[in-house]
Amino acid sequence: MSFTRKEFIGLTTLPALAGLGTVAGSVVAPAAAAPAAAATAPVAASAVRAIAGADPADYDFTLVRPVFQTLLQLPRLTVLQWFGVDEDTGEIWATQAIPPATGNSESFALSRLSHTGQLLDHMILTSAGHGTTVGIQRIDGRPYVWTNWNHVDAGNTITGNRLVRLPYLPGETVPSTHPEIETLSSFTTSYVTPVLDPQNGTVGFRISDTAGQRLQLRRIDDVVAGVDAPIGVTIQIPGDLVHMQGFAVDGTDAYWYSGDTNSATYPSEITRFSFTDGQVKTRVTRVFGEDPEGGYRGNFREPESIFLHKDKLTGRKTLFAGVVTGEQGRRRSKVYAFPDLGADAFTGQQLQPMQPHPLTEQRGRHRMPPSGLTQLAALRDPGSYYFSSAAFAALADRPASASASGYLLDVGALTSHGSGGCRQTLTRYGTGTLPEMFVRIVTETGATSPWGKIAVASA
């Protein structure tokens, strides 16, 4: 039995990602079931690639529309900086910058997530930098991190940079003096951020200084050994693409993701360069990432990070690109895929969970109230919300006897008449004392009953 290329891709449900297969392909069923064999030998990866026609030149992300892949549940409220997919496990890695208490050197969190975007664990790299890009390399099955790490003085002010490699240390806050940090040569005094292409054994350097931004391709083994031997030519980034949001390397190609918030000055673009001649092979504008209810929450959209995944069995490729929506403190970090399946242009959108009146954010997270809210009576959309102590203090109609603290708010179902009234229940968020609870009724016109305090006795 033979398959066409597209039929075979459907059977392999790209991207597989060791289980990260949320974009389903169409399966072509055989005319009749084959008899079961006593034992089935595994198909060699080379044979699978031959059947699939997995020529690197065969993949063109511009011919497919991006489809929603997953929402990342990151440990911090700051914007996603970089993400990548582990081609061995299907796990997702992601970084977030942490503002400094003093000086100008940021720290960053590196998180490990499941293939569905659920947080598994994370580490913090102290005063290491912005976490713009990193690379993940597995050595004897253990993940190692390639990253820039800032040199800082006693006041946490940046005095230089270095390229390092260190093992992933979940749950740890890692200082620059950690004994397992290995300093590597970047062959320049300029600022360098790396990405890895483990299947091809290469590392991409983004070099940034007063001369602009440029990309170099090197062998991982050469960098570890201190051998200064770039592959091909150095790519100079054009001036109208300097608002970098991420880059990835694949063979002798480099993918460059650029654009600013809401495309105010720089449009959201994906550009493919060649390390063979340094020229642009493809340059397209791509805008995606609308939230389920339409538009972008908080009127905020920013492209963040790009990653080229190669299936180890089939050789098929999928370009992933991130986009962040939502106001500060309410960011939603979403991953979209450009799979090699043009027929799946709308499938992924069905996978982004939505209900007309969501009581929580996706996967049970509390909802965030509208920014600048000063009247609780105006919040009648049913659901579970969280108010920080500062946001709660800004409410003019909060209970007079309420303690200064963060509060959970539950807005009950709307009444069936008019535009709907509701019940509001406040619960103090804390464990030091007995729960403090208040309840009131808000009508469809915004009229309110007095707050009633619910008596809570020690059990």
C-alpha positions as CSV (number, residue, x, y, z in Angstrom):
1,M,0.0,0.0,0.0
2,S,1.3,3.5,-0.8
3,F,0.4,6.9,0.5
4,T,0.8,10.3,-1.0
5,R,2.9,12.8,0.9
6,K,-0.1,14.6,2.4
7,E,-1.7,11.3,3.3
8,F,1.4,10.2,5.1
9,I,1.7,13.4,7.0
10,G,-1.9,13.0,8.1
11,L,-1.1,9.5,9.5
12,T,1.8,10.9,11.5
13,T,-0.3,13.7,13.0
14,L,2.4,16.3,12.9
15,P,3.6,17.7,15.1
16,A,4.1,14.6,17.2
17,L,6.5,16.2,19.7
18,A,6.7,13.0,21.7
19,G,3.0,13.4,22.6
20,L,2.6,17.1,21.8
21,G,0.1,16.3,19.1
22,T,-2.8,18.7,19.5
23,V,-3.0,19.5,15.8
24,A,-4.6,16.4,14.3
25,G,-4.1,15.3,10.7
26,S,-6.6,13.5,8.5
27,V,-6.1,9.7,8.7
28,V,-6.4,7.7,5.5
29,A,-7.9,4.3,6.4
30,P,-6.8,1.2,4.4
31,A,-9.4,-0.6,2.3
32,A,-9.1,-3.7,4.5
33,A,-7.5,-4.5,7.8
34,A,-4.2,-6.3,7.5
35,P,-3.7,-9.5,9.5
36,A,-1.9,-9.1,12.8
37,A,1.8,-10.1,12.7
38,A,3.4,-12.1,15.4
39,A,6.0,-9.4,15.9
40,T,6.5,-6.0,14.2
41,A,9.9,-4.6,13.8
42,P,10.2,-0.8,14.3
43,V,10.4,1.3,11.2
44,A,13.8,2.9,10.8
45,A,13.7,6.7,11.0
46,S,15.5,6.9,7.6
47,A,12.8,4.8,6.0
48,V,10.1,6.9,7.5
49,R,11.8,10.1,6.2
50,A,12.1,8.5,2.7
51,I,8.3,7.7,2.7
52,A,7.4,11.2,4.0
53,G,9.7,13.0,1.6
54,A,11.2,14.9,4.5
55,D,13.5,17.2,2.5
56,P,14.3,20.4,4.5
57,A,13.5,22.4,1.4
58,D,10.1,20.8,1.4
59,Y,8.8,22.8,4.4
60,D,7.5,26.2,3.8
61,F,5.7,27.9,6.8
62,T,4.3,30.6,4.5
63,L,1.9,28.2,2.9
64,V,0.0,27.4,6.1
65,R,-2.0,29.4,8.6
66,P,-0.9,29.4,12.2
67,V,-3.0,27.3,14.6
68,F,-3.3,27.6,18.3
69,Q,-1.2,25.0,20.1
70,T,-1.3,25.7,23.9
71,L,-1.4,28.3,26.6
72,L,1.7,28.4,28.9
73,Q,1.0,28.4,32.6
74,L,4.1,30.3,33.7
75,P,5.2,30.9,37.3
76,R,5.4,34.7,37.1
77,L,3.2,37.5,35.8
78,T,5.9,39.0,33.5
79,V,6.0,38.6,29.7
80,L,7.2,35.4,28.1
81,Q,10.7,35.9,26.6
82,W,11.7,32.6,25.0
83,F,10.3,29.1,24.6
84,G,11.5,25.9,23.0
85,V,10.2,22.4,22.6
86,D,12.4,19.5,23.8
87,E,12.7,17.2,20.8
88,D,13.4,14.2,23.1
89,T,10.5,14.6,25.6
90,G,8.0,17.0,24.1
91,E,8.3,19.2,27.2
92,I,8.3,23.0,26.7
93,W,10.9,25.2,28.1
94,A,10.3,29.0,28.7
95,T,11.9,32.0,30.2
96,Q,10.6,35.1,32.0
97,A,12.6,38.2,33.0
98,I,12.7,39.2,36.7
99,P,13.2,43.0,37.4
100,P,16.2,43.8,39.6
101,A,15.8,45.2,43.1
102,T,19.0,47.3,42.6
103,G,21.2,48.0,39.6
104,N,20.3,47.1,36.0
105,S,21.0,43.4,35.7
106,E,17.8,41.4,35.5
107,S,17.4,37.8,36.6
108,F,15.3,35.3,34.8
109,A,13.2,32.2,35.5
110,L,13.6,29.2,33.3
111,S,10.5,26.9,33.5
112,R,9.9,23.3,32.4
113,L,6.3,22.7,31.3
114,S,4.4,19.7,30.1
115,H,3.5,19.4,26.4
116,T,0.1,20.9,27.2
117,G,1.7,24.0,28.9
118,Q,1.3,22.9,32.5
119,L,4.1,24.1,34.8
120,L,6.2,21.3,36.1
121,D,9.1,23.1,37.8
122,H,11.4,26.1,37.3
123,M,14.7,27.6,38.4
124,I,15.9,31.2,38.8
125,L,19.2,32.4,37.3
126,T,20.3,35.4,39.5
127,S,21.5,38.5,37.7
128,A,22.0,36.4,34.5
129,G,20.1,38.8,32.2
130,H,16.9,39.1,30.3
131,G,16.5,35.4,29.3
132,T,16.1,36.6,25.7
133,T,17.0,33.2,24.3
134,V,18.6,30.1,25.7
135,G,19.4,26.7,24.3
136,I,18.7,23.2,25.8
137,Q,21.2,20.4,25.3
138,R,20.7,16.9,26.7
139,I,23.9,15.2,27.9
140,D,23.4,11.6,28.9
141,G,19.7,12.4,29.3
142,R,20.2,15.4,31.6
143,P,19.1,18.8,30.3
144,Y,21.8,21.6,30.2
145,V,21.1,25.2,29.6
146,W,23.1,27.5,27.3
147,T,22.7,31.2,28.1
148,N,24.3,34.6,28.4
149,W,25.2,35.5,32.0
150,N,25.9,39.1,33.0
151,H,29.0,40.1,34.8
152,V,27.9,42.6,37.5
153,D,29.6,44.7,40.2
154,A,28.6,45.0,43.8
155,G,25.6,47.2,42.9
156,N,24.3,44.7,40.4
157,T,25.3,46.9,37.5
158,I,26.3,45.1,34.3
159,T,30.0,45.3,33.5
160,G,30.2,42.6,30.9
161,N,28.8,39.3,29.6
162,R,29.8,35.7,29.3
163,L,28.4,32.6,27.5
164,V,27.8,29.7,29.9
165,R,26.4,26.2,30.1
166,L,24.9,24.7,33.3
167,P,22.6,21.8,34.2
168,Y,18.9,22.5,34.8
169,L,18.4,22.7,38.5
170,P,14.7,22.7,39.3
171,G,13.6,24.5,42.4
172,E,16.9,26.3,42.9
173,T,17.9,30.0,42.8
174,V,21.3,29.8,41.1
175,P,24.0,32.5,41.6
176,S,26.7,33.3,39.1
177,T,29.2,31.5,41.4
178,H,27.5,28.1,41.2
179,P,30.2,25.4,40.8
180,E,28.3,23.6,38.0
181,I,28.4,26.7,35.7
182,E,30.8,26.2,32.8
183,T,32.0,29.3,31.0
184,L,32.3,28.9,27.2
185,S,34.0,31.1,24.6
186,S,31.7,33.3,22.5
187,F,34.8,34.5,20.5
188,T,33.7,38.1,21.0
189,T,33.4,40.8,23.7
190,S,29.9,41.7,22.4
191,Y,26.6,40.6,23.9
192,V,25.7,37.1,22.7
193,T,22.5,35.1,23.2
194,P,22.4,31.5,22.0
195,V,20.0,29.0,20.5
196,L,20.6,25.4,19.8
197,D,19.9,23.0,16.9
198,P,20.8,19.7,18.6
199,Q,19.9,17.4,15.8
200,N,22.4,19.2,13.5
201,G,24.9,19.7,16.3
202,T,24.9,23.5,15.9
203,V,24.5,26.6,18.0
204,G,23.3,30.0,16.7
205,F,24.7,33.2,18.1
206,R,22.9,36.5,18.1
207,I,25.6,39.1,18.5
208,S,24.5,42.6,19.5
209,D,26.6,45.7,19.8
210,T,26.9,49.3,18.4
211,A,27.4,47.8,14.9
212,G,23.9,46.3,15.0
213,Q,22.7,42.7,15.2
214,R,24.1,39.7,13.4
215,L,23.8,36.0,13.5
216,Q,26.5,33.3,13.4
217,L,26.3,29.6,13.1
218,R,28.8,27.3,14.9
219,R,29.2,23.7,15.8
220,I,28.4,22.9,19.4
221,D,31.6,20.8,19.8
222,D,33.7,23.7,18.4
223,V,32.3,26.1,21.0
224,V,32.8,23.7,23.8
225,A,36.4,23.1,22.7
226,G,37.1,26.8,22.1
227,V,37.6,26.4,18.4
228,D,36.8,29.6,16.5
229,A,35.3,28.2,13.3
230,P,32.0,29.8,12.2
231,I,29.9,28.0,9.6
232,G,29.1,29.8,6.4
233,V,28.7,33.6,6.5
234,T,27.6,36.0,9.2
235,I,24.1,37.3,8.7
236,Q,23.6,41.0,9.2
237,I,20.1,41.9,10.4
238,P,18.5,44.8,8.4
239,G,17.7,48.0,10.2
240,D,14.0,47.6,9.8
241,L,14.0,44.2,11.5
242,V,16.0,45.2,14.6
243,H,13.0,44.9,17.0
244,M,13.9,41.3,17.7
245,Q,11.5,39.0,19.5
246,G,13.2,35.7,18.9
247,F,15.3,33.6,16.5
248,A,15.9,29.9,15.8
249,V,18.3,28.0,13.6
250,D,17.7,24.9,11.4
251,G,20.5,23.5,9.3
252,T,21.8,26.5,7.4
253,D,18.7,28.5,7.9
254,A,17.9,31.1,10.5
255,Y,14.4,32.2,11.5
256,W,14.0,35.7,12.8
257,Y,10.9,36.9,14.6
258,S,10.4,40.7,15.0
259,G,7.8,43.4,15.8
260,D,6.8,45.6,18.7
261,T,3.7,45.9,20.8
262,N,0.5,46.1,18.6
263,S,2.8,46.6,15.6
264,A,3.0,50.3,16.5
265,T,6.3,50.9,14.7
266,Y,7.5,47.5,13.6
267,P,5.1,44.9,12.1
268,S,5.0,41.4,13.3
269,E,7.3,39.6,10.8
270,I,9.0,36.2,10.4
271,T,12.1,36.3,8.2
272,R,14.1,33.3,7.1
273,F,17.8,33.9,6.3
274,S,20.5,31.7,4.9
275,F,23.9,31.1,6.5
276,T,25.1,30.1,3.0
277,D,25.0,33.6,1.5
278,G,23.5,35.8,4.3
279,Q,20.5,36.7,2.2
280,V,16.8,36.8,3.0
281,K,15.0,33.7,1.7
282,T,11.5,34.5,3.0
283,R,10.0,37.6,4.7
284,V,6.4,37.7,5.7
285,T,4.1,39.6,8.0
286,R,2.1,37.3,10.3
287,V,-0.5,38.6,12.8
288,F,-2.3,36.0,15.0
289,G,-3.2,35.3,18.6
290,E,-6.7,36.7,19.1
291,D,-8.3,35.7,22.3
292,P,-11.4,33.4,22.3
293,E,-13.8,36.3,22.7
294,G,-12.3,38.2,19.8
295,G,-9.6,40.9,19.7
296,Y,-6.7,41.1,22.2
297,R,-7.3,41.3,25.9
298,G,-6.2,44.6,27.3
299,N,-5.6,45.9,23.7
300,F,-2.1,44.3,24.0
301,R,-0.4,42.0,21.6
302,E,3.3,41.4,21.4
303,P,5.2,38.7,19.5
304,E,7.5,36.6,21.7
305,S,9.9,33.9,20.7
306,I,10.1,31.4,17.8
307,F,11.2,27.8,17.6
308,L,11.7,25.3,14.8
309,H,10.9,21.8,15.8
310,K,12.0,18.7,13.9
311,D,10.3,15.4,14.4
312,K,13.1,12.8,15.1
313,L,11.1,10.0,13.4
314,T,9.7,11.6,10.3
315,G,12.0,14.6,9.9
316,R,9.0,16.8,9.4
317,K,9.2,20.4,10.7
318,T,6.9,22.7,12.5
319,L,7.6,26.3,13.2
320,F,6.3,27.6,16.6
321,A,5.8,31.2,17.4
322,G,4.6,32.8,20.6
323,V,2.3,35.8,21.2
324,V,1.4,37.5,24.5
325,T,-1.9,39.3,25.1
326,G,-3.4,40.9,28.1
327,E,-2.6,43.8,30.4
328,Q,0.4,44.0,32.7
329,G,-0.2,41.5,35.5
330,R,-2.7,39.7,33.3
331,R,-0.5,38.3,30.5
332,R,-1.5,35.3,28.5
333,S,1.4,33.5,26.8
334,K,0.2,31.5,23.8
335,V,2.0,29.2,21.4
336,Y,1.0,28.9,17.8
337,A,2.2,26.3,15.2
338,F,2.8,26.5,11.5
339,P,2.4,22.7,10.8
340,D,3.1,21.1,7.5
341,L,-0.6,20.4,7.1
342,G,-2.5,23.1,5.2
343,A,-5.8,21.3,5.8
344,D,-5.6,22.0,9.6
345,A,-6.0,25.8,9.3
346,F,-8.9,25.9,11.7
347,T,-8.5,22.8,13.8
348,G,-6.3,24.3,16.4
349,Q,-8.7,27.2,17.1
350,Q,-11.2,24.6,18.3
351,L,-8.6,23.5,20.9
352,Q,-8.5,26.9,22.6
353,P,-11.1,26.3,25.4
354,M,-13.9,28.9,25.5
355,Q,-17.3,29.2,27.0
356,P,-19.6,32.2,26.6
357,H,-19.3,33.0,30.3
358,P,-16.1,31.5,31.6
359,L,-16.2,31.2,35.4
360,T,-12.4,30.9,35.5
361,E,-9.5,31.3,33.2
362,Q,-8.4,28.2,31.3
363,R,-7.5,25.2,33.4
364,G,-9.2,26.6,36.5
365,R,-7.2,29.7,37.1
366,H,-8.9,32.7,38.8
367,R,-10.0,35.6,36.6
368,M,-8.4,39.0,37.0
369,P,-10.8,41.9,37.5
370,P,-10.7,44.8,35.0
371,S,-7.8,47.1,35.6
372,G,-8.7,50.4,37.2
373,L,-11.9,49.1,38.7
374,T,-13.1,51.3,41.6
375,Q,-16.6,49.9,42.1
376,L,-17.3,46.3,42.8
377,A,-20.9,46.8,41.9
378,A,-19.8,47.2,38.3
379,L,-18.4,43.7,38.3
380,R,-21.4,41.4,37.6
381,D,-19.9,39.0,35.2
382,P,-20.2,35.5,36.9
383,G,-16.9,33.9,37.9
384,S,-14.1,33.6,40.4
385,Y,-11.8,36.6,40.7
386,Y,-8.7,37.6,42.7
387,F,-7.9,41.1,44.0
388,S,-4.5,41.9,45.2
389,S,-4.3,44.0,48.4
390,A,-3.6,47.1,46.3
391,A,-6.5,46.4,43.9
392,F,-8.8,45.7,46.8
393,A,-7.8,49.0,48.6
394,A,-8.8,50.9,45.4
395,L,-12.4,49.8,45.7
396,A,-14.7,52.5,47.0
397,D,-17.5,50.1,47.8
398,R,-15.6,47.4,49.7
399,P,-16.8,46.4,53.1
400,A,-15.9,49.0,55.7
401,S,-14.7,46.5,58.2
402,A,-12.7,44.4,55.7
403,S,-9.0,43.9,56.6
404,A,-6.2,45.2,54.4
405,S,-5.4,42.1,52.4
406,G,-6.0,40.3,49.1
407,Y,-9.5,39.0,48.5
408,L,-11.2,36.3,46.5
409,L,-14.5,37.4,44.9
410,D,-17.1,35.0,43.7
411,V,-19.8,36.5,41.5
412,G,-22.9,34.2,41.4
413,A,-25.0,33.4,38.4
414,L,-27.1,36.3,37.0
415,T,-30.9,36.4,37.7
416,S,-33.0,35.6,34.7
417,H,-34.9,38.9,34.6
418,G,-33.6,42.2,33.2
419,S,-29.9,42.3,32.5
420,G,-29.3,40.2,35.6
421,G,-28.5,40.8,39.2
422,C,-26.1,38.7,41.2
423,R,-24.6,37.7,44.5
424,Q,-21.1,38.9,45.4
425,T,-19.1,37.0,48.0
426,L,-15.7,38.2,49.3
427,T,-13.3,35.9,51.1
428,R,-10.1,37.2,52.6
429,Y,-7.1,35.4,51.1
430,G,-4.8,34.4,53.9
431,T,-4.0,31.7,56.4
432,G,-3.0,33.6,59.6
433,T,-6.5,34.0,60.9
434,L,-9.9,32.5,60.4
435,P,-11.4,33.3,57.0
436,E,-13.2,36.7,56.8
437,M,-16.2,36.6,54.5
438,F,-18.7,39.2,53.3
439,V,-21.8,38.8,51.0
440,R,-24.2,41.2,49.3
441,I,-26.7,41.4,46.4
442,V,-26.2,43.6,43.3
443,T,-29.2,44.3,41.1
444,E,-29.2,44.6,37.3
445,T,-29.2,48.4,37.7
446,G,-26.2,48.4,40.0
447,A,-28.1,49.0,43.2
448,T,-26.7,47.1,46.2
449,S,-27.7,45.7,49.5
450,P,-25.5,46.4,52.5
451,W,-22.5,44.1,53.0
452,G,-23.2,41.3,55.4
453,K,-20.4,39.7,57.3
454,I,-20.5,35.9,57.6
455,A,-19.7,34.7,61.0
456,V,-17.0,32.0,61.0
457,A,-16.1,30.0,64.1
458,S,-13.1,27.9,64.7
459,A,-13.8,24.2,64.0
